[in-house]
Amino acid sequence: MEVLLKVRNIKTKQSASLVECKREDGSFERKIIPSELIIHEGENSFIKKEDFDMGMSYGLPLEDIVKDIYVPARTVINNFHAIGLWTYEDFMSRPNEIISSIMSSTGLNLNSILQGIKAHKKGEHHE
């Protein structure tokens, strides 16, 4: 049975189109495909799954750059408490500290993401 994926046409240039597909898990994927493979039905656009899968991937492989992050709730809570976030008023009045605390809890920071992106551009793929 032929499976059709609903896509959003981002951009078309000459005979190629950049399309975006929202997967069942909520993730997005973009591919460059021949424009002729897009099936238009009214305002909606579709592509055969096998045609989409054979398209050229678009964008950085962020799954390789930003690894899965698993943080126990207790770690996040402890970090909130360590910086004095306890009450409704604390949280409502200090949004930047909430963001910093969450980033600290996950070990995620802008510098490490940018380093991973630069390494990818140079061809230095680190797993």
Stockholm file with secondary structure:
# STOCKHOLM 1.0

chainA/1-127         MEVLLKVRNIKTKQSASLVECKREDGSFERKIIPSELIIHEGENSFIKKEDFDMGMSYGLPLEDIVKDIYVPARTVINNFHAIGLWTYEDFMSRPNEIISSIMSSTGLNLNSILQGIKAHKKGEHHE
#=GR chainA/1-127 SS CCCEEEEEEEEEETTEEEEEEECTTSCEEEEEEEGGGCEEETTEEEEEHHHHHHSEECSCCHHHHSCCCCCCHHHHHHHHHHTTCCSHHHHHHCHHHHHHHHHHHHTCCHHHHHHHHHHHHHTCCCC
#=GC SS_cons         CCCEEEEEEEEEETTEEEEEEECTTSCEEEEEEEGGGCEEETTEEEEEHHHHHHSEECSCCHHHHSCCCCCCHHHHHHHHHHTTCCSHHHHHHCHHHHHHHHHHHHTCCHHHHHHHHHHHHHTCCCC
//
